[in-house]
Amino acid sequence: MKKIVSSLLVIGLLFGGISAVSAEGSKAVVKQTKEEKAQHQLEKWQTKAAKLGVAAGNQTLEQLKAAVQQAKSEHQAQAEAKRSEKAAKWGIETTGKTNKEVKAAIQAAKAADKAVKKEEKAAKKEAKKEAKAAKKAEKKTEKKAQKQQAKKQKA
């Protein structure tokens, strides 16, 4: 029985277009030369530099790495300054807190402010409705009083 199954499997593989040789040969690894690897690294760092807005030009790999690192540190400093400004705006103390904690505190302050504004808006809307209803009731009572006045004058 096992021979029949294995024979059918081999026949199926042969006629299916898959050979045992091609299945084994797929594990071949292509090694890069040192020059290809260096070129690949240079291209990788050039794309990083382009993302950060650094002019790559005719720089060596080391120069390019240094320029990218400097751009990253400048970007981080700008982000930190911006975060500090936002924290100061919302009255949040940043000393001894990590960036994630500061971000979370800013988001919490924004959410609280948004909730307060929403409540104020709802209260203002409610007051407007009440004023409108009171004005309507006042007009209704005035009209009623005028009708009674007119009735008294007719009588």
Backbone bond lengths (Angstrom), bond angles and torsions (degrees), N, CA, C in turn:
res aa  C-N    CA-C-N  psi(-1)  N-CA   C-N-CA  omega(-1)  CA-C   N-CA-C  phi
1 M - - - 1.453 - - 1.530 110.05 -
2 K 1.357 116.06 -42.94 1.453 119.98 -179.89 1.523 110.99 -64.26
3 K 1.311 116.94 -35.93 1.455 120.86 -179.92 1.520 110.94 -66.17
4 I 1.303 116.37 -37.45 1.461 120.85 179.95 1.526 110.26 -67.06
5 V 1.325 115.93 -44.61 1.463 120.31 -179.35 1.521 110.52 -64.50
6 S 1.325 117.46 -45.14 1.470 119.86 -179.36 1.525 110.63 -67.01
7 S 1.331 117.91 -35.98 1.462 121.16 177.09 1.522 110.29 -64.33
8 L 1.328 116.22 -44.37 1.466 119.59 178.39 1.531 110.93 -63.20
9 L 1.309 116.94 -37.40 1.456 121.20 179.35 1.523 111.35 -65.22
10 V 1.312 116.67 -44.53 1.459 121.46 178.76 1.518 110.12 -64.06
11 I 1.321 117.38 -43.45 1.474 121.11 179.49 1.528 109.56 -63.97
12 G 1.322 116.42 -41.74 1.459 119.85 178.88 1.521 111.89 -63.29
13 L 1.310 116.65 -39.96 1.468 119.88 178.06 1.519 111.67 -67.63
14 L 1.315 117.08 -41.36 1.460 120.12 -178.68 1.524 111.65 -66.26
15 F 1.337 115.76 -45.83 1.454 118.76 -178.97 1.523 112.96 -79.78
16 G 1.318 116.19 -17.62 1.462 120.57 178.75 1.519 112.54 -78.85
17 G 1.308 117.99 -10.32 1.453 120.17 177.06 1.510 113.09 100.96
18 I 1.308 118.70 -0.01 1.452 121.24 179.91 1.514 107.50 -107.46
19 S 1.300 115.09 124.82 1.461 117.65 178.19 1.516 109.04 -105.69
20 A 1.291 116.29 157.05 1.460 121.12 179.94 1.516 110.82 -65.13
21 V 1.314 118.55 -30.38 1.460 122.61 -178.97 1.524 110.38 -69.47
22 S 1.333 117.26 -43.10 1.457 119.47 -178.83 1.520 111.10 -70.43
23 A 1.314 118.38 -31.02 1.453 121.33 177.97 1.516 110.53 -68.21
24 E 1.327 118.11 -36.14 1.455 121.09 179.08 1.524 111.31 -76.54
25 G 1.304 117.46 -34.83 1.464 121.49 -175.08 1.519 114.27 -75.83
26 S 1.314 119.20 -5.06 1.458 121.43 -176.74 1.523 112.98 -76.24
27 K 1.310 117.62 -10.59 1.457 120.84 -177.57 1.523 112.42 -90.81
28 A 1.292 118.10 6.35 1.462 121.12 -177.95 1.536 109.74 -66.51
29 V 1.334 116.41 135.06 1.458 122.41 -178.27 1.518 108.60 -107.21
30 V 1.321 115.80 132.13 1.449 120.45 178.96 1.516 107.65 -97.00
31 K 1.333 116.73 123.76 1.459 120.88 179.98 1.515 108.90 -94.33
32 Q 1.337 114.78 143.27 1.454 119.99 178.35 1.524 109.17 -91.98
33 T 1.294 115.27 151.02 1.458 119.24 173.76 1.515 108.25 -79.49
34 K 1.326 117.35 168.72 1.462 121.32 -179.80 1.524 110.81 -62.60
35 E 1.307 116.84 -37.98 1.466 120.47 -179.56 1.528 111.12 -66.52
36 E 1.332 116.00 -42.38 1.463 119.90 178.63 1.524 110.95 -64.06
37 K 1.335 115.55 -40.48 1.453 120.23 179.64 1.525 110.56 -65.31
38 A 1.332 117.04 -43.05 1.460 121.31 178.63 1.524 110.32 -63.74
39 Q 1.319 117.01 -40.93 1.465 121.02 178.35 1.526 111.00 -64.32
40 H 1.334 115.46 -40.81 1.466 120.57 178.03 1.532 110.25 -62.54
41 Q 1.324 117.01 -44.02 1.461 121.10 178.24 1.530 111.03 -62.19
42 L 1.325 116.18 -42.44 1.465 120.46 179.68 1.522 110.53 -62.49
43 E 1.321 117.14 -43.69 1.468 121.07 178.47 1.524 111.13 -63.02
44 K 1.328 115.92 -40.51 1.461 120.58 179.13 1.533 110.47 -61.82
45 W 1.316 117.30 -45.25 1.466 120.94 -179.52 1.529 111.21 -71.14
46 Q 1.330 117.01 -30.02 1.465 119.36 176.46 1.526 110.81 -66.73
47 T 1.338 118.03 -38.41 1.463 119.93 177.62 1.527 110.41 -67.45
48 K 1.355 116.99 -38.07 1.465 119.93 175.94 1.518 110.44 -61.92
49 A 1.333 115.74 -42.24 1.461 120.90 -179.88 1.523 110.61 -64.01
50 A 1.330 116.53 -40.27 1.460 120.46 179.54 1.526 111.03 -63.97
51 K 1.337 116.85 -38.65 1.465 120.31 178.88 1.521 111.51 -64.20
52 L 1.338 116.52 -34.38 1.462 120.58 -178.58 1.528 112.47 -90.54
53 G 1.327 116.79 -2.21 1.461 120.19 177.40 1.517 113.55 81.30
54 V 1.311 117.27 24.50 1.462 121.82 178.88 1.524 108.15 -94.86
55 A 1.336 116.08 133.26 1.459 120.06 178.82 1.523 108.77 -74.26
56 A 1.331 117.55 117.74 1.459 121.67 -176.39 1.526 110.85 -75.59
57 G 1.301 117.85 -48.26 1.464 121.99 177.85 1.521 113.13 53.79
58 N 1.328 116.20 -142.67 1.466 121.77 -179.97 1.524 109.78 -103.71
59 Q 1.311 116.80 52.67 1.456 120.86 -178.92 1.523 110.57 -92.06
60 T 1.319 114.46 151.65 1.448 118.75 174.61 1.520 108.49 -75.99
61 L 1.319 116.14 170.76 1.462 121.00 -178.78 1.523 110.93 -61.25
62 E 1.334 116.98 -41.97 1.471 120.68 -179.24 1.523 111.13 -65.49
63 Q 1.333 116.44 -42.79 1.463 120.27 178.58 1.525 110.62 -63.61
64 L 1.308 114.99 -40.55 1.461 120.38 -179.85 1.524 110.95 -65.07
65 K 1.343 116.48 -43.23 1.465 120.44 177.63 1.527 110.28 -60.56
66 A 1.329 117.08 -44.16 1.470 120.92 -179.91 1.527 110.93 -62.82
67 A 1.317 117.01 -41.71 1.468 120.80 -179.87 1.527 110.86 -65.65
68 V 1.331 116.53 -41.08 1.461 120.76 179.28 1.524 110.14 -65.72
69 Q 1.330 117.54 -43.34 1.469 120.92 179.00 1.523 110.91 -62.39
70 Q 1.330 116.81 -40.68 1.466 120.52 178.37 1.526 110.84 -64.66
71 A 1.328 116.71 -42.33 1.467 120.65 178.59 1.516 110.60 -63.95
72 K 1.341 116.32 -39.18 1.468 119.69 178.40 1.523 110.94 -63.60
73 S 1.342 116.53 -44.12 1.465 119.41 -179.14 1.526 111.12 -65.85
74 E 1.344 117.34 -37.31 1.470 120.47 175.79 1.521 110.63 -63.60
75 H 1.318 116.19 -43.18 1.469 121.01 179.54 1.522 110.49 -62.55
76 Q 1.334 116.51 -42.12 1.463 120.45 178.60 1.519 111.18 -65.14
77 A 1.334 117.18 -38.28 1.462 120.69 178.64 1.523 110.81 -65.32
78 Q 1.333 116.45 -40.77 1.461 120.46 177.62 1.521 110.98 -64.06
79 A 1.325 116.10 -41.96 1.468 120.42 179.26 1.522 110.00 -64.13
80 E 1.319 117.29 -40.45 1.466 121.53 179.37 1.530 110.57 -65.13
81 A 1.337 116.63 -41.28 1.462 120.20 178.67 1.525 110.82 -64.50
82 K 1.322 116.06 -42.55 1.465 120.76 178.74 1.529 111.02 -62.89
83 R 1.347 115.20 -42.37 1.461 119.87 178.86 1.530 110.59 -64.47
84 S 1.317 117.03 -39.40 1.465 120.80 178.56 1.524 111.27 -64.75
85 E 1.339 116.34 -39.54 1.468 120.24 176.99 1.525 111.06 -61.98
86 K 1.337 115.57 -44.90 1.460 119.26 179.44 1.527 111.03 -63.15
87 A 1.335 115.63 -40.83 1.466 119.93 179.90 1.523 109.92 -63.78
88 A 1.331 117.09 -41.13 1.462 120.52 178.57 1.528 110.47 -65.10
89 K 1.323 116.67 -38.89 1.469 121.20 179.03 1.522 110.94 -60.69
90 W 1.323 116.10 -40.31 1.461 120.48 -177.65 1.520 112.74 -91.43
91 G 1.336 117.10 0.75 1.465 120.62 176.74 1.518 113.11 73.81
92 I 1.316 116.34 38.90 1.464 120.85 -178.38 1.524 109.01 -107.96
93 E 1.308 116.51 132.62 1.465 122.43 177.35 1.525 108.71 -82.20
94 T 1.345 117.05 127.44 1.458 120.68 -175.15 1.520 113.78 -101.70
95 T 1.328 118.22 -10.98 1.466 118.95 -176.18 1.526 110.43 -67.14
96 G 1.328 114.00 132.24 1.457 120.31 178.45 1.515 114.41 78.80
97 K 1.320 117.47 7.29 1.462 120.50 179.91 1.522 109.69 -111.25
98 T 1.314 115.44 148.09 1.458 120.13 176.02 1.528 109.01 -80.63
99 N 1.328 115.15 168.51 1.466 119.28 179.33 1.518 111.42 -60.13
100 K 1.330 117.08 -39.65 1.466 120.68 -179.86 1.524 110.69 -64.68
101 E 1.321 116.70 -40.44 1.469 120.03 179.48 1.527 110.89 -65.47
102 V 1.341 116.38 -40.74 1.465 120.34 178.98 1.526 109.72 -64.78
103 K 1.336 116.77 -44.66 1.470 120.31 178.29 1.519 110.95 -59.10
104 A 1.327 116.25 -44.85 1.464 120.48 -179.58 1.526 110.86 -63.66
105 A 1.328 117.36 -40.07 1.466 120.71 179.35 1.527 110.71 -66.07
106 I 1.326 117.03 -39.58 1.474 120.78 178.05 1.526 109.78 -64.40
107 Q 1.328 116.79 -44.54 1.466 120.13 179.40 1.528 111.05 -63.42
108 A 1.328 116.89 -38.92 1.460 120.13 178.99 1.525 110.31 -65.65
109 A 1.335 116.91 -41.20 1.461 120.48 178.91 1.526 110.44 -64.48
110 K 1.329 116.46 -41.10 1.467 120.26 177.99 1.521 110.89 -63.14
111 A 1.326 116.31 -43.29 1.470 120.55 -179.57 1.529 110.55 -63.97
112 A 1.335 116.49 -41.07 1.467 119.94 178.36 1.519 110.76 -64.43
113 D 1.339 116.41 -42.50 1.465 120.60 178.85 1.523 110.47 -63.41
114 K 1.313 116.18 -40.94 1.468 120.76 179.33 1.532 110.56 -63.36
115 A 1.338 116.15 -40.81 1.467 120.28 179.30 1.530 110.68 -65.09
116 V 1.337 116.64 -41.07 1.467 120.53 179.02 1.524 110.06 -63.24
117 K 1.325 116.35 -44.74 1.471 119.97 179.44 1.521 110.95 -62.91
118 K 1.326 116.21 -38.52 1.463 120.22 179.36 1.530 110.39 -64.64
119 E 1.337 116.53 -42.16 1.463 120.50 178.31 1.530 110.90 -64.52
120 E 1.340 116.08 -42.07 1.465 119.74 179.08 1.522 110.71 -62.43
121 K 1.324 115.78 -41.17 1.463 120.16 179.63 1.522 110.51 -63.92
122 A 1.339 116.08 -42.26 1.463 119.91 179.20 1.533 110.52 -65.20
123 A 1.334 117.30 -40.54 1.462 120.96 179.29 1.530 110.67 -65.68
124 K 1.322 116.10 -40.41 1.466 120.89 178.66 1.525 110.58 -64.00
125 K 1.335 115.21 -42.04 1.462 119.89 178.87 1.522 110.47 -64.15
126 E 1.330 116.86 -42.04 1.462 121.61 179.16 1.529 111.05 -63.72
127 A 1.346 115.44 -42.12 1.466 119.52 178.98 1.526 110.39 -63.91
128 K 1.322 115.96 -38.40 1.463 120.59 178.60 1.531 110.42 -63.67
129 K 1.354 115.76 -42.36 1.466 119.66 178.24 1.522 110.98 -63.34
130 E 1.333 116.28 -43.10 1.465 120.38 -179.99 1.523 111.66 -64.02
131 A 1.337 116.56 -41.27 1.457 120.22 178.61 1.524 110.66 -63.77
132 K 1.326 115.62 -40.81 1.460 120.17 179.04 1.530 110.37 -64.63
133 A 1.338 115.92 -43.07 1.461 120.24 179.41 1.536 110.58 -64.92
134 A 1.332 116.55 -40.34 1.468 120.03 179.17 1.530 110.64 -65.25
135 K 1.321 116.55 -40.65 1.459 120.74 178.83 1.525 110.34 -64.79
136 K 1.318 115.75 -40.09 1.455 120.45 178.90 1.531 110.46 -64.81
137 A 1.339 115.73 -43.32 1.468 119.98 178.49 1.519 110.64 -64.18
138 E 1.323 117.02 -38.82 1.468 120.91 179.01 1.523 110.70 -63.91
139 K 1.344 115.78 -43.53 1.465 119.17 177.93 1.521 110.79 -62.26
140 K 1.335 114.94 -39.55 1.461 119.93 -179.76 1.527 110.27 -63.07
141 T 1.335 117.19 -44.90 1.466 119.83 179.50 1.523 111.03 -66.45
142 E 1.342 117.49 -37.29 1.473 120.39 177.17 1.521 110.25 -62.98
143 K 1.318 116.34 -43.34 1.463 120.38 179.72 1.527 110.60 -62.78
144 K 1.336 114.17 -41.03 1.459 119.20 179.50 1.531 109.79 -64.78
145 A 1.322 115.92 -41.83 1.465 119.92 179.46 1.527 110.18 -64.50
146 Q 1.335 116.57 -40.16 1.461 119.80 178.81 1.527 110.96 -64.33
147 K 1.338 117.17 -39.74 1.463 120.19 178.30 1.528 110.66 -63.58
148 Q 1.340 116.33 -42.27 1.468 119.84 178.75 1.531 110.05 -65.43
149 Q 1.308 116.67 -39.10 1.466 121.47 178.35 1.532 109.31 -61.74
150 A 1.318 115.60 -43.66 1.464 120.24 -179.41 1.531 110.19 -66.13
151 K 1.323 116.61 -35.80 1.466 121.49 179.23 1.514 110.13 -66.27
152 K 1.333 115.56 -41.25 1.484 120.15 179.71 1.507 110.51 -65.92
153 Q 1.315 116.66 -37.55 1.470 119.70 -178.54 1.546 110.67 -70.82
154 K 1.311 117.87 -32.49 1.435 120.67 177.64 1.526 111.19 -71.67
155 A 1.292 115.52 -32.19 1.447 118.90 -176.26 1.477 114.16 -81.73
